[in-house]
Amino acid sequence: MKPNATESPENAIRILVVDDEPDIRDGCERILRRMDFDVLKAQEGEEALAKVYAQAPAIVLLDLKMPGIDGMEVLARIQQHDPRVMVIVITGYATVETAIEAMKKGAYDFIPKPFEPDQLRIVVNRAREKLRLTRETEKLAAERRKTLADLGTEKSRIRTIVESLPSGLMVTNALGQVVLMNPAFRLQLNLPEDAAAGQPIEAYILDEGFSQLVRESSAGRHCSSGSAPTYEFALSDERYLQARGRSVISEDNECLGAVVTVVDITTMKILDRLKSEFVATVSHELRSPLSTIHEQIALVLRDMVQGDSEREQLLLARAKEKTQGLISLIGDLLDLSRIESGSVCQEPKPVQLEDLLRGIVDFLSTRSNSRNQKLTLEVPPTPLPPLTADPLALESIFGNLITNAINYTPDGGEIRVAAELAGNRVQVRVSDTGFGIEPDKLDRIFERFYRVKNDKTRFITGTGLGLSIVKGLVQTLRGAITVASEPGKGSTFTVTLPY
């Protein structure tokens, strides 16, 4: 942190509480002042950023759901201003996925609403301890730059800091042999307290994925990517851990080994499972009554005579359209829930892709013909090798893509579906002459609930979940999806699958 900026004259660590609920702000202030913090408060994002820039708090308690700019935007700006600020996000069960995303984007920790005072104290004390250790580490680094006279003392201090870290930490040499483990690492992996270093990683844990991460990081395999790879795994006692490996590179650009940190993510996994169960339960409870309402409205519309009010017919037609949209949304939410739980693609079977695509194109031709669109399918003269996959997953992938192409192409346009071999993979392209997508929106079209909205597309109904489902299914099938688009000229989605 900037010198003298994060502490008050009483040497208290400055903490900023950002929440649009006055009771939470005031309650947090009372608890934190008793913990000897210098407390600032803000009720919305702009005010919070102004205080971050002007008063430089060391820790920020940040609500993700606020009026104005949301918590994710505030987090991004804080990270851009000073990535050393420790941000603890405040979230609820309904936003656990956003909390996980925030953790990946630099947040230190999170606390779910509603929380007890003890929960707040634990999380904030953990942040304060890490802040203290970080400052101590920076102090030691500064001392080391000044003098090398007391290397033995410095080594002892660093070892003390490493062993005091709340997260598990392990250091390896270039051969992947463990040279250092802190107590938290032994505890998290259920190793004996007297487990000695010096053995290959396989001697301590049998998980092959974790061992591969350690070996590759120790050999410097991921240095060129610039990012530290992660790996999630579960222990026998249903605890979930996330490991992150970072190579140690010398001044001569030689890999000396790796530092591997292990964090317990069991709470996030449980919250994620609760979220999926909640979505599935609510969706099942809503689908049946909505379907009944939709059928009743359709029946009333069908029985209306020519003399009935045109306004009433319009209102009923709009209600029918909206109930159909809700039914589609529920179906998409259930599909996402199944993808997340891993319950799709469980029974793969040989699928002839040309036949599957031909069936989808024939089925959707009625819709394209009603808009005077030309929908064509191009397949090679030689049969493609069969795919071993879930037919329903493939139908969902290409049905969504072709339906989107029809919806976002003006009347009289053209949609072309082409399948071909590409090395040891099968490639399918869905091209259209539609509205196209602006370059700054291409990175977001696979996000959940995101829809491209402009004057040409604002009347097109949809849930914003179709492309998210497509991407999830493609990844489950070990494939890839890309998009190329030019506004006013159309888009091409390319799906590549192994056979």
C-alpha positions, 0 to 999 in steps of 0.5 A: 500500500502507499505509505501513510495512506492506508492508516489513520493517525492512530495506526489503524488499517483503513477499511471501506464498506460499500453497500446500498443497505444502511443497516449493513453499512452501520452494522459493519462499521460497529463491528470493525471499529471494535476491531480497531479499523479506521472505517469509511462507508459508501452507498454506491459505486461512484462514491466508493471509487472516489474514496478509494482514489482519495483516501486509499483504503487497504481493504474494501468490503464490496457489495456486488449488487448496487444501483448505478455501476455494479460491484464487478465494475467497481472491482475492475476499477479498483484493480486497475487503480491499485491491485494491492487493495484487498477486496472482499465481495459481499454476495448472496446465494443467488449471485454465487457464480458472480462471486466466483467470477469476482474471485477469479478477477482479483477479489481476495475473498467473499462473504455471503449474505446474511452473515453473522458478526463472527463470520465478518470478523473471521474474513476480515481478520484473515485479510488483515493477517495477509496484509500484515504478512504482505507488508512484512514480506515487502519490508524483508525484500527492502532489507534484502536489497539494502544488505546481504549481511544476514542471509541466515536471519532472512531465510528464517523469517521467510520460512516463518512467514511461509509457515504462517500463511493460511493457504497451503504452499509447496515449493518444488525443484526443477525435477518436481521434487518437493523441497518445502511444505508449510503446515497448511499444505499438510493439513489440507492434503491430510498429510502427517505433520512430520511428512518430510520434503525431498520426494516426488509429488506422487509420494504425497498425493495420488491425484494424477491431475495435481501431479501433472500440474506440479511437474509441468509448473516445475519444468516451466511448461506454462511460462510462455502463457503468462498465466498460472494454471489451476487445477481443481480436485476433491479429497476423500472427505468431500473437500474440494481444493484448487491448486495454482502452480507458478514457475520460478524463473532465475535471472538467466531465464532458467526454471528453478522449480515451482511454487504451488498454492492450494486453497480450500474451495469447498464452500464455493462448491457447496454454494454452487450446488445449492444454486443449481438445485434452487434453479432446478426446483424453481424451474420445475415448479413454474413450468407446469402452470406457465404451460397451462396458462399458455395453452389457455390463452391460445385456446381463447385466441383461437375461439375469438370471433372476427367482431371481437376487440382488436385491442383484446386480441393484441393483448392476448397475443402479447401475453401468449408470446411472453408466457412462451418466452418464460417457458423457453427461459425455464427450459434454458435454465434447466439445460444450464443446470444439467450442463453444470451438474455434468448430467448431459452427454452421459450416454454417447453413441455413434452419430452421422452428422450429415443426417442430424444436420439434414433433419434440423435444416428440414425442420427449420425450413418452414420458419425460414421459408415463411420469411423468404429466406434461403436455408441450405446445407452443404456436406462433402460427397464422401460420408463424414466419420461418425461422431461419438456423442450425445445426439440431443446435445448435438441437436441443441448445439446446431438447432440453436445456431441455425435458429439464431441465424434465422432470427437475426437475418432479415427477410430474403436473406441467406443461411448456409450450413456447411460440414467438412473434415478438418484434420482429425476433427469435424467442422461445421460452419453456420453462416448468415447474411444477417445484421452482424455483431459489432467487434466490441460485443464479440467477446460477450455473446457467449455470456449468460443473459447477454443479448446484442441490442440495437435498432435492428434487433430490439424486437427479436425475443430471446432469453440470452442463454442460447449461445451460453448453452451452445458453448457449454455443450461444445466444451463438454464434447471436447470441442471448440466454437469461434465466431467471425462477424461484420456488422451489416454483412452477417456472421459465421459460427464455426464448431469443431468437434473430435471424431 
